[in-house]
Amino acid sequence: MIDILKELWRFLRVRKKLWMTPIIIVMLLLGGLLVLAQGSVVAPFIYTLF
């Protein structure tokens, strides 16, 4: 997992794509939220956002 993050950071830095970092962070947070809320009562409300 750490190797993937290092490789992604190196790619973004070399290709001057650092503006994509906040987008990737938000996507990871939303993905984590969906995984954590999958079996909870809140799941129907989260899925209506998308």
N, C-alpha and C positions, 0 to 999 in steps of 0.2 A: 504494500500500500504506500509506504513512504517513497519507494522508488518511482512509483507512478506520479506522485505529487512533485518529486524533484524533476522528473522528466518534463512534466507539464509546465512547471515554472521556468525551466531552461528554455523550452520552446517559446513561451510567451515573451521572455526577455530577449532572446536572439532575434525573433521575428518582429519585435516592437509592437506586440499585441497586448500590452499591459492593460489597456482599456477593457479587455475582456474579463479581467480578474473579478470585478464585482458581479458580473453576470454569472460566472461559474459558481461563485460563492452562494448567490441567491438560489440558483438551480439546485445545488447540493442541500441547502437548508430546506427548500420545499420538498425535495425528494425524501429527506429524512423525516419531515413532518408527516408525509403521506404514509411512510412505512410504520412510524410509531402509532399513528392514529388508525391504522387499518382495522384493528379489532375493537375499537372503542365506540362509544356512543356518539362521539363527535364526528365520526367518519362521514356520515351523509352531509353534514354541513360543510366539511372541507371539500368534498367532491363537487359541491355546487359552485364553488369558486372557480373551478376549471371547466 
